[in-house]
Structure formats: structure tokens, C-alpha cells
């Protein structure tokens, strides 16, 4: 699968060591996505092709207006560690997950070999420490 943004085009299999694809200017969000079901449908549509534009995926993620009614059934917390809760297995090209961290929880340093990772904070706050 090819992935590109305005600054580069790469094969997904070549991005194991890449942290972030650079974006030089803020993205304009073209559409407001008001439901998790609509977000899932749009991501299925976008990832059904051989070519996925990273900036388009970012715009869709930015356009999703978080509503706890949509995703709270997937938000399972554990008092000892963060959790990864599957929302949609995608079409073999992506997964949608709700990750839940409690205060003081952390994840080990890791990468997402041969893939991209898009995140959206749905509720609360997050601090990244390197």
C-alpha cells in the first residue's frame, strides 16, 4: 500500500523506523464527522484503496467530534495498566481502538512497524514523556 502526504510518498513496508510524516502547514478540516459509526465507514472507504493519503486520514480524524455516547461502551479501564479495546477490525488495512490510560499509567516505548498510527484524544488529557 502506498501512503503519501504533501511532503513525501512511501511504501508502508518502508516506514518501520519513521515516527511522524512531516506536515508543514495546519490541515483544513473539510467535514465534521458527528458519529463514531460515520468515522468507521469513512475509514473503511479510505482504506479500501491501494493508495491512502495520510493527510486525508488526518483530516477525517480531526473532523470527528468526540461523543462519549458513541465510544463509552468500548472504554474499558484497568486500574493497573492501560487497555487497548478494539472498536473495528477494519478491512485488513487498519484497526480502530480505544486506548484507556488511568492516572500514572504508561506504555513501554514501542513503534508501529510497517504501519502508521493515527491518534485522537477523545476525553481527558495526555502527557507524552520521552
Secondary structure, 3 states (H helix, E strand, C coil): CEEECCCCEEEHHHCCCCCCCCCCCCCCCCCCECCHHHHHHHHHHHCCCCEEEHHHHHHHHHHECCCHHHHHHHCCCCCCCCEEEEEECCCCCCCEEEEECCCCCCCCCCCCCCCCCCCCCCCCCCCCCC
